[in-house]
């Protein structure tokens, strides 16, 4: 393990909520630590596409400086309400009960964590417009690939390949665990 096992209190609370709700696809701690590290270098607005139970937002908040705001969008109204309650004591986190496209209107973002499958698959152009120059886009839930073109389950991973070759970004695949990678893209 390359980090202390203790978790920030807000992250622990979000993970507990995730467990109670049976939500099995929460942001991994390794990805969360990367998000917190990146958030510490940002000012302005940070965003998360796909709130879930708020684990990603909690990690962003853990690293965020005092001059940042975090906006996250969750399409499930009941889940969005529960997460709003989780973050009720922190005025710098806004939870939208809306489709991820409503979040885009809140940009430009200095960091955008894209944690919703639909946005990852079809919205690279929209995301590129929503991120400020020099801003980060983080996409998680990739299986590490050690070959070019990148492969997943015996086929070319076109999503990953397109992000890695998009001229609007400088993108790198970062392995956060032996079985997990993220794409980290910086807008040019």
ChimeraX commands (.cxc) that place a marker at each C-alpha (Angstrom):
marker #1 position 0.00,0.00,0.00 radius 0.5
marker #1 position 1.41,3.37,-0.98 radius 0.5
marker #1 position -0.89,5.51,1.19 radius 0.5
marker #1 position -2.02,5.53,4.81 radius 0.5
marker #1 position -4.97,3.19,5.36 radius 0.5
marker #1 position -6.98,5.85,7.21 radius 0.5
marker #1 position -9.64,7.56,5.16 radius 0.5
marker #1 position -10.80,11.17,5.46 radius 0.5
marker #1 position -14.03,11.39,7.51 radius 0.5
marker #1 position -16.18,12.64,4.61 radius 0.5
marker #1 position -14.89,9.83,2.36 radius 0.5
marker #1 position -15.67,7.28,5.10 radius 0.5
marker #1 position -19.19,8.69,5.42 radius 0.5
marker #1 position -19.74,8.47,1.64 radius 0.5
marker #1 position -18.40,4.90,1.54 radius 0.5
marker #1 position -20.71,3.98,4.43 radius 0.5
marker #1 position -23.66,5.44,2.53 radius 0.5
marker #1 position -22.56,3.49,-0.54 radius 0.5
marker #1 position -22.51,0.26,1.46 radius 0.5
marker #1 position -25.93,0.90,2.99 radius 0.5
marker #1 position -27.39,1.61,-0.45 radius 0.5
marker #1 position -25.81,-1.49,-2.02 radius 0.5
marker #1 position -23.90,0.71,-4.44 radius 0.5
marker #1 position -20.97,-1.43,-5.56 radius 0.5
marker #1 position -19.35,0.88,-8.08 radius 0.5
marker #1 position -18.06,3.63,-5.80 radius 0.5
marker #1 position -14.82,5.42,-6.64 radius 0.5
marker #1 position -11.86,3.29,-5.59 radius 0.5
marker #1 position -9.61,4.70,-2.88 radius 0.5
marker #1 position -6.63,4.68,-5.24 radius 0.5
marker #1 position -8.54,6.82,-7.73 radius 0.5
marker #1 position -9.83,8.98,-4.90 radius 0.5
marker #1 position -6.34,9.74,-3.66 radius 0.5
marker #1 position -5.39,10.80,-7.19 radius 0.5
marker #1 position -8.48,13.03,-7.35 radius 0.5
marker #1 position -7.60,14.65,-4.02 radius 0.5
marker #1 position -4.03,15.25,-5.18 radius 0.5
marker #1 position -5.17,16.85,-8.43 radius 0.5
marker #1 position -7.84,18.91,-6.63 radius 0.5
marker #1 position -5.18,20.37,-4.36 radius 0.5
marker #1 position -3.58,22.02,-7.41 radius 0.5
marker #1 position -6.80,23.57,-8.76 radius 0.5
marker #1 position -8.82,26.72,-8.19 radius 0.5
marker #1 position -12.25,27.62,-9.53 radius 0.5
marker #1 position -14.87,24.96,-10.17 radius 0.5
marker #1 position -14.34,21.22,-9.91 radius 0.5
marker #1 position -16.98,18.91,-11.33 radius 0.5
marker #1 position -18.07,15.32,-11.14 radius 0.5
marker #1 position -20.24,13.64,-13.76 radius 0.5
marker #1 position -22.08,10.84,-11.95 radius 0.5
marker #1 position -22.33,11.44,-8.20 radius 0.5
marker #1 position -23.40,7.98,-7.10 radius 0.5
marker #1 position -23.16,8.05,-3.30 radius 0.5
marker #1 position -20.72,10.97,-3.27 radius 0.5
marker #1 position -17.42,9.12,-2.82 radius 0.5
marker #1 position -15.71,10.90,-5.73 radius 0.5
marker #1 position -16.94,14.29,-4.54 radius 0.5
marker #1 position -15.75,13.53,-1.01 radius 0.5
marker #1 position -12.27,12.77,-2.34 radius 0.5
marker #1 position -12.31,15.98,-4.40 radius 0.5
marker #1 position -13.35,17.93,-1.30 radius 0.5
marker #1 position -10.59,16.32,0.73 radius 0.5
marker #1 position -7.95,17.79,-1.57 radius 0.5
marker #1 position -9.71,20.99,-2.62 radius 0.5
marker #1 position -8.38,24.36,-1.59 radius 0.5
marker #1 position -10.54,27.02,0.04 radius 0.5
marker #1 position -11.04,28.86,-3.26 radius 0.5
marker #1 position -12.71,25.99,-5.09 radius 0.5
marker #1 position -16.30,24.89,-5.51 radius 0.5
marker #1 position -17.40,21.34,-6.33 radius 0.5
marker #1 position -20.49,20.67,-8.44 radius 0.5
marker #1 position -21.71,17.12,-9.01 radius 0.5
marker #1 position -24.71,15.75,-10.92 radius 0.5
marker #1 position -26.79,12.66,-10.13 radius 0.5
marker #1 position -29.71,11.61,-12.33 radius 0.5
marker #1 position -31.43,9.52,-9.62 radius 0.5
marker #1 position -33.43,12.11,-7.60 radius 0.5
marker #1 position -33.64,9.98,-4.45 radius 0.5
marker #1 position -29.91,9.30,-4.45 radius 0.5
marker #1 position -29.14,12.96,-5.18 radius 0.5
marker #1 position -31.23,13.97,-2.14 radius 0.5
marker #1 position -29.42,11.54,0.17 radius 0.5
marker #1 position -26.04,12.84,-1.04 radius 0.5
marker #1 position -27.20,16.46,-0.58 radius 0.5
marker #1 position -27.90,15.55,3.04 radius 0.5
marker #1 position -24.46,13.97,3.37 radius 0.5
marker #1 position -22.82,17.21,2.21 radius 0.5
marker #1 position -25.29,19.57,3.92 radius 0.5
marker #1 position -22.63,21.04,6.23 radius 0.5
marker #1 position -20.29,21.97,3.38 radius 0.5
marker #1 position -21.43,24.94,1.31 radius 0.5
marker #1 position -18.67,24.33,-1.25 radius 0.5
marker #1 position -20.28,21.12,-2.57 radius 0.5
marker #1 position -23.39,21.46,-4.72 radius 0.5
marker #1 position -25.32,18.33,-5.67 radius 0.5
marker #1 position -27.53,18.66,-8.73 radius 0.5
marker #1 position -30.46,16.30,-9.09 radius 0.5
marker #1 position -30.16,16.22,-12.86 radius 0.5
marker #1 position -28.75,14.50,-15.89 radius 0.5
marker #1 position -25.01,15.01,-16.29 radius 0.5
marker #1 position -25.58,17.53,-19.10 radius 0.5
marker #1 position -26.94,20.03,-16.54 radius 0.5
marker #1 position -23.56,19.93,-14.85 radius 0.5
marker #1 position -21.79,21.03,-18.03 radius 0.5
marker #1 position -23.61,24.38,-17.89 radius 0.5
marker #1 position -21.79,25.11,-14.58 radius 0.5
marker #1 position -18.35,25.17,-16.22 radius 0.5
marker #1 position -15.75,25.94,-17.16 radius 0.5
marker #1 position -14.11,23.39,-14.92 radius 0.5
marker #1 position -10.51,23.33,-13.78 radius 0.5
marker #1 position -10.98,19.60,-13.04 radius 0.5
marker #1 position -13.77,17.36,-14.28 radius 0.5
marker #1 position -14.11,13.80,-12.99 radius 0.5
marker #1 position -16.12,11.82,-15.54 radius 0.5
marker #1 position -17.58,8.86,-13.69 radius 0.5
marker #1 position -20.70,8.19,-15.78 radius 0.5
marker #1 position -20.54,5.62,-18.55 radius 0.5
marker #1 position -22.77,7.55,-20.97 radius 0.5
marker #1 position -20.60,10.67,-20.76 radius 0.5
marker #1 position -17.41,8.66,-21.19 radius 0.5
marker #1 position -18.73,6.95,-24.30 radius 0.5
marker #1 position -20.35,9.82,-26.17 radius 0.5
marker #1 position -19.42,13.22,-24.84 radius 0.5
marker #1 position -15.74,13.94,-25.52 radius 0.5
marker #1 position -16.60,17.07,-27.55 radius 0.5
marker #1 position -18.95,18.38,-24.85 radius 0.5
marker #1 position -16.38,17.66,-22.16 radius 0.5
marker #1 position -13.65,19.41,-24.14 radius 0.5
marker #1 position -15.78,22.56,-24.27 radius 0.5
marker #1 position -16.57,22.41,-20.54 radius 0.5
marker #1 position -12.95,22.27,-19.33 radius 0.5
marker #1 position -10.76,25.36,-19.19 radius 0.5
marker #1 position -7.35,25.40,-20.89 radius 0.5
marker #1 position -4.89,23.66,-18.58 radius 0.5
marker #1 position -7.76,21.91,-16.83 radius 0.5
marker #1 position -7.83,18.19,-16.03 radius 0.5
marker #1 position -10.29,15.52,-17.11 radius 0.5
marker #1 position -10.14,12.27,-15.13 radius 0.5
marker #1 position -11.86,9.14,-16.46 radius 0.5
marker #1 position -11.78,6.04,-14.28 radius 0.5
marker #1 position -12.69,2.35,-14.40 radius 0.5
marker #1 position -10.19,1.21,-17.02 radius 0.5
marker #1 position -8.30,-2.07,-16.93 radius 0.5
marker #1 position -4.58,-1.39,-17.49 radius 0.5
marker #1 position -3.36,-2.02,-21.02 radius 0.5
marker #1 position 0.32,-2.51,-21.76 radius 0.5
marker #1 position 0.04,-2.55,-25.57 radius 0.5
marker #1 position -0.76,-0.23,-28.43 radius 0.5
marker #1 position -3.41,0.06,-29.54 radius 0.5
marker #1 position -4.94,-0.38,-26.07 radius 0.5
marker #1 position -6.86,-3.61,-25.70 radius 0.5
marker #1 position -9.73,-4.71,-23.48 radius 0.5
marker #1 position -11.18,-8.22,-23.49 radius 0.5
marker #1 position -9.37,-9.10,-26.71 radius 0.5
marker #1 position -10.52,-6.06,-28.70 radius 0.5
marker #1 position -9.18,-2.59,-29.34 radius 0.5
marker #1 position -10.45,-0.23,-26.65 radius 0.5
marker #1 position -11.59,2.53,-28.99 radius 0.5
marker #1 position -12.76,4.81,-26.16 radius 0.5
marker #1 position -9.32,4.82,-24.57 radius 0.5
marker #1 position -7.60,5.10,-27.95 radius 0.5
marker #1 position -9.69,8.14,-28.93 radius 0.5
marker #1 position -8.91,9.94,-25.65 radius 0.5
marker #1 position -5.20,9.15,-25.94 radius 0.5
marker #1 position -5.10,10.53,-29.50 radius 0.5
marker #1 position -7.36,13.57,-29.13 radius 0.5
marker #1 position -5.30,16.62,-30.15 radius 0.5
marker #1 position -7.24,18.88,-27.75 radius 0.5
marker #1 position -5.69,17.06,-24.79 radius 0.5
marker #1 position -2.43,15.65,-23.57 radius 0.5
marker #1 position -3.56,12.34,-22.10 radius 0.5
marker #1 position -1.85,9.58,-20.17 radius 0.5
marker #1 position -3.07,6.31,-18.75 radius 0.5
marker #1 position -2.17,6.07,-15.07 radius 0.5
marker #1 position -2.28,2.71,-13.33 radius 0.5
marker #1 position -3.64,3.34,-9.83 radius 0.5
marker #1 position -3.69,-0.35,-8.82 radius 0.5
marker #1 position -2.60,-3.59,-10.50 radius 0.5
marker #1 position -6.14,-4.01,-11.85 radius 0.5
marker #1 position -7.21,-0.38,-12.31 radius 0.5
marker #1 position -6.21,2.57,-14.45 radius 0.5
marker #1 position -7.50,6.07,-15.09 radius 0.5
marker #1 position -7.04,8.39,-18.01 radius 0.5
marker #1 position -5.70,11.79,-17.02 radius 0.5
marker #1 position -6.16,14.38,-19.75 radius 0.5
marker #1 position -5.00,18.00,-19.67 radius 0.5
marker #1 position -6.73,20.38,-22.05 radius 0.5
marker #1 position -4.31,22.23,-24.31 radius 0.5
marker link #1:1,2 radius 0.2
marker link #1:2,3 radius 0.2
marker link #1:3,4 radius 0.2
marker link #1:4,5 radius 0.2
marker link #1:5,6 radius 0.2
marker link #1:6,7 radius 0.2
marker link #1:7,8 radius 0.2
marker link #1:8,9 radius 0.2
marker link #1:9,10 radius 0.2
marker link #1:10,11 radius 0.2
marker link #1:11,12 radius 0.2
marker link #1:12,13 radius 0.2
marker link #1:13,14 radius 0.2
marker link #1:14,15 radius 0.2
marker link #1:15,16 radius 0.2
marker link #1:16,17 radius 0.2
marker link #1:17,18 radius 0.2
marker link #1:18,19 radius 0.2
marker link #1:19,20 radius 0.2
marker link #1:20,21 radius 0.2
marker link #1:21,22 radius 0.2
marker link #1:22,23 radius 0.2
marker link #1:23,24 radius 0.2
marker link #1:24,25 radius 0.2
marker link #1:25,26 radius 0.2
marker link #1:26,27 radius 0.2
marker link #1:27,28 radius 0.2
marker link #1:28,29 radius 0.2
marker link #1:29,30 radius 0.2
marker link #1:30,31 radius 0.2
marker link #1:31,32 radius 0.2
marker link #1:32,33 radius 0.2
marker link #1:33,34 radius 0.2
marker link #1:34,35 radius 0.2
marker link #1:35,36 radius 0.2
marker link #1:36,37 radius 0.2
marker link #1:37,38 radius 0.2
marker link #1:38,39 radius 0.2
marker link #1:39,40 radius 0.2
marker link #1:40,41 radius 0.2
marker link #1:41,42 radius 0.2
marker link #1:42,43 radius 0.2
marker link #1:43,44 radius 0.2
marker link #1:44,45 radius 0.2
marker link #1:45,46 radius 0.2
marker link #1:46,47 radius 0.2
marker link #1:47,48 radius 0.2
marker link #1:48,49 radius 0.2
marker link #1:49,50 radius 0.2
marker link #1:50,51 radius 0.2
marker link #1:51,52 radius 0.2
marker link #1:52,53 radius 0.2
marker link #1:53,54 radius 0.2
marker link #1:54,55 radius 0.2
marker link #1:55,56 radius 0.2
marker link #1:56,57 radius 0.2
marker link #1:57,58 radius 0.2
marker link #1:58,59 radius 0.2
marker link #1:59,60 radius 0.2
marker link #1:60,61 radius 0.2
marker link #1:61,62 radius 0.2
marker link #1:62,63 radius 0.2
marker link #1:63,64 radius 0.2
marker link #1:64,65 radius 0.2
marker link #1:65,66 radius 0.2
marker link #1:66,67 radius 0.2
marker link #1:67,68 radius 0.2
marker link #1:68,69 radius 0.2
marker link #1:69,70 radius 0.2
marker link #1:70,71 radius 0.2
marker link #1:71,72 radius 0.2
marker link #1:72,73 radius 0.2
marker link #1:73,74 radius 0.2
marker link #1:74,75 radius 0.2
marker link #1:75,76 radius 0.2
marker link #1:76,77 radius 0.2
marker link #1:77,78 radius 0.2
marker link #1:78,79 radius 0.2
marker link #1:79,80 radius 0.2
marker link #1:80,81 radius 0.2
marker link #1:81,82 radius 0.2
marker link #1:82,83 radius 0.2
marker link #1:83,84 radius 0.2
marker link #1:84,85 radius 0.2
marker link #1:85,86 radius 0.2
marker link #1:86,87 radius 0.2
marker link #1:87,88 radius 0.2
marker link #1:88,89 radius 0.2
marker link #1:89,90 radius 0.2
marker link #1:90,91 radius 0.2
marker link #1:91,92 radius 0.2
marker link #1:92,93 radius 0.2
marker link #1:93,94 radius 0.2
marker link #1:94,95 radius 0.2
marker link #1:95,96 radius 0.2
marker link #1:96,97 radius 0.2
marker link #1:97,98 radius 0.2
marker link #1:98,99 radius 0.2
marker link #1:99,100 radius 0.2
marker link #1:100,101 radius 0.2
marker link #1:101,102 radius 0.2
marker link #1:102,103 radius 0.2
marker link #1:103,104 radius 0.2
marker link #1:104,105 radius 0.2
marker link #1:105,106 radius 0.2
marker link #1:106,107 radius 0.2
marker link #1:107,108 radius 0.2
marker link #1:108,109 radius 0.2
marker link #1:109,110 radius 0.2
marker link #1:110,111 radius 0.2
marker link #1:111,112 radius 0.2
marker link #1:112,113 radius 0.2
marker link #1:113,114 radius 0.2
marker link #1:114,115 radius 0.2
marker link #1:115,116 radius 0.2
marker link #1:116,117 radius 0.2
marker link #1:117,118 radius 0.2
marker link #1:118,119 radius 0.2
marker link #1:119,120 radius 0.2
marker link #1:120,121 radius 0.2
marker link #1:121,122 radius 0.2
marker link #1:122,123 radius 0.2
marker link #1:123,124 radius 0.2
marker link #1:124,125 radius 0.2
marker link #1:125,126 radius 0.2
marker link #1:126,127 radius 0.2
marker link #1:127,128 radius 0.2
marker link #1:128,129 radius 0.2
marker link #1:129,130 radius 0.2
marker link #1:130,131 radius 0.2
marker link #1:131,132 radius 0.2
marker link #1:132,133 radius 0.2
marker link #1:133,134 radius 0.2
marker link #1:134,135 radius 0.2
marker link #1:135,136 radius 0.2
marker link #1:136,137 radius 0.2
marker link #1:137,138 radius 0.2
marker link #1:138,139 radius 0.2
marker link #1:139,140 radius 0.2
marker link #1:140,141 radius 0.2
marker link #1:141,142 radius 0.2
marker link #1:142,143 radius 0.2
marker link #1:143,144 radius 0.2
marker link #1:144,145 radius 0.2
marker link #1:145,146 radius 0.2
marker link #1:146,147 radius 0.2
marker link #1:147,148 radius 0.2
marker link #1:148,149 radius 0.2
marker link #1:149,150 radius 0.2
marker link #1:150,151 radius 0.2
marker link #1:151,152 radius 0.2
marker link #1:152,153 radius 0.2
marker link #1:153,154 radius 0.2
marker link #1:154,155 radius 0.2
marker link #1:155,156 radius 0.2
marker link #1:156,157 radius 0.2
marker link #1:157,158 radius 0.2
marker link #1:158,159 radius 0.2
marker link #1:159,160 radius 0.2
marker link #1:160,161 radius 0.2
marker link #1:161,162 radius 0.2
marker link #1:162,163 radius 0.2
marker link #1:163,164 radius 0.2
marker link #1:164,165 radius 0.2
marker link #1:165,166 radius 0.2
marker link #1:166,167 radius 0.2
marker link #1:167,168 radius 0.2
marker link #1:168,169 radius 0.2
marker link #1:169,170 radius 0.2
marker link #1:170,171 radius 0.2
marker link #1:171,172 radius 0.2
marker link #1:172,173 radius 0.2
marker link #1:173,174 radius 0.2
marker link #1:174,175 radius 0.2
marker link #1:175,176 radius 0.2
marker link #1:176,177 radius 0.2
marker link #1:177,178 radius 0.2
marker link #1:178,179 radius 0.2
marker link #1:179,180 radius 0.2
marker link #1:180,181 radius 0.2
marker link #1:181,182 radius 0.2
marker link #1:182,183 radius 0.2
marker link #1:183,184 radius 0.2
marker link #1:184,185 radius 0.2
marker link #1:185,186 radius 0.2
marker link #1:186,187 radius 0.2
marker link #1:187,188 radius 0.2
view
